[in-house]
Amino acid sequence: MFPVLSRAARLQALILAGLAAASVVAQWAYLMELRGTGAFETVVQMLRFFTILTLSLIHISEPTRPR
């Protein structure tokens, strides 16, 4: 993705991306518990927010390239 970044910087970016993904999953589980809704309905409710859409698009659009 960014060949000029050092291996340590890429590892830190990977860890931060993993934490961001885990936080979205944790938020999804929390909202399901709080509102008592099903999984699909909670996803639809979460998609109304720009931040969730942005994070999802970033995770989907980043190509994985073999090193």
C-alpha positions as CSV (number, residue, x, y, z in Angstrom):
1,M,0.0,0.0,0.0
2,F,2.6,2.5,1.1
3,P,6.0,1.2,0.1
4,V,7.8,4.1,1.7
5,L,6.5,3.2,5.2
6,S,8.7,1.1,7.4
7,R,7.8,-2.3,8.5
8,A,7.1,-1.0,12.0
9,A,4.8,1.7,10.7
10,R,2.9,-0.7,8.5
11,L,2.5,-3.0,11.6
12,Q,1.2,-0.1,13.7
13,A,-1.3,0.8,10.9
14,L,-2.5,-2.8,10.8
15,I,-3.0,-2.8,14.6
16,L,-5.0,0.4,14.4
17,A,-7.1,-0.9,11.6
18,G,-7.8,-4.0,13.6
19,L,-8.8,-2.0,16.6
20,A,-11.1,0.2,14.5
21,A,-12.8,-3.0,13.1
22,A,-13.1,-4.5,16.6
23,S,-14.7,-1.2,17.8
24,V,-17.3,-1.4,15.1
25,V,-18.2,-5.0,16.0
26,A,-18.3,-4.1,19.7
27,Q,-20.6,-1.1,18.9
28,W,-22.9,-3.4,16.8
29,A,-23.1,-6.0,19.7
30,Y,-23.8,-3.2,22.2
31,L,-26.6,-1.6,20.1
32,M,-28.2,-5.0,19.6
33,E,-28.2,-5.6,23.3
34,L,-29.4,-2.1,24.1
35,R,-32.2,-1.8,21.6
36,G,-33.2,-5.5,21.6
37,T,-33.2,-5.6,17.8
38,G,-32.0,-8.3,15.5
39,A,-28.6,-8.4,13.7
40,F,-29.9,-7.1,10.3
41,E,-32.0,-4.3,11.8
42,T,-29.0,-3.2,13.9
43,V,-26.8,-3.1,10.8
44,V,-29.4,-1.0,8.9
45,Q,-29.5,1.4,11.9
46,M,-25.7,1.7,12.0
47,L,-25.5,2.4,8.3
48,R,-27.3,5.6,8.8
49,F,-24.1,7.1,10.3
50,F,-21.4,8.5,8.0
51,T,-18.5,7.2,10.2
52,I,-19.7,3.6,10.0
53,L,-20.1,3.9,6.2
54,T,-16.6,5.4,5.9
55,L,-14.9,2.7,8.0
56,S,-16.7,0.0,6.1
57,L,-15.7,1.4,2.7
58,I,-12.1,1.7,3.8
59,H,-12.0,-1.9,4.9
60,I,-13.6,-3.1,1.8
61,S,-11.7,-1.0,-0.7
62,E,-8.2,-1.6,0.6
63,P,-6.7,-4.2,-1.6
64,T,-4.6,-6.9,0.0
65,R,-1.3,-7.3,-1.9
66,P,1.2,-10.0,-1.3
67,R,4.5,-8.7,0.0
